[in-house]
Amino acid sequence: MSTQPTLDFVLINVADIEASYQYFTDKLGFTSNPEENAPTFRQLKGAPGGIDFALRQADETYPAGQVELYFKTQDLAGLRTELLDKDVEASPIMHPPFGDIFTVQPLDGVILTMLGA
């Protein structure tokens, strides 16, 4: 089983969820994925075969302009072990509704989320 992660999803924290959503759909032409939307979250579709992404209302925890990259791996626990062995700080594996994840934060502050396939 491979631990090599591939980019799967991008999350952009925005100051005004409605204005940003309108900009991405009306001006930039991205398509909404309404079944995934929530009051503070809007999912958008990338081009066919491309990566989907979302907008999230910024708050004290997730400031506007912060970007989170989600990488999918077939062996989440194995990847976490490999990273810990390389002295990478990794959160414990968490279990939100969309799947098992853990996060790492490189020096530039972009949050990298590793997602089990």
Buried (B, 14 or more C-beta within 10 A) or exposed (E): EEBEBEEBBBBBBBEEBEEBBEBBBEEEEBEBBEEBBEEEBBBBBEEEEEBBBBBBBBEEEBEBEBEBBBBBBBBBEEBBEBBEEEEEEBBEBEEEEEBBBBBBBEEEEEBBBBBBB
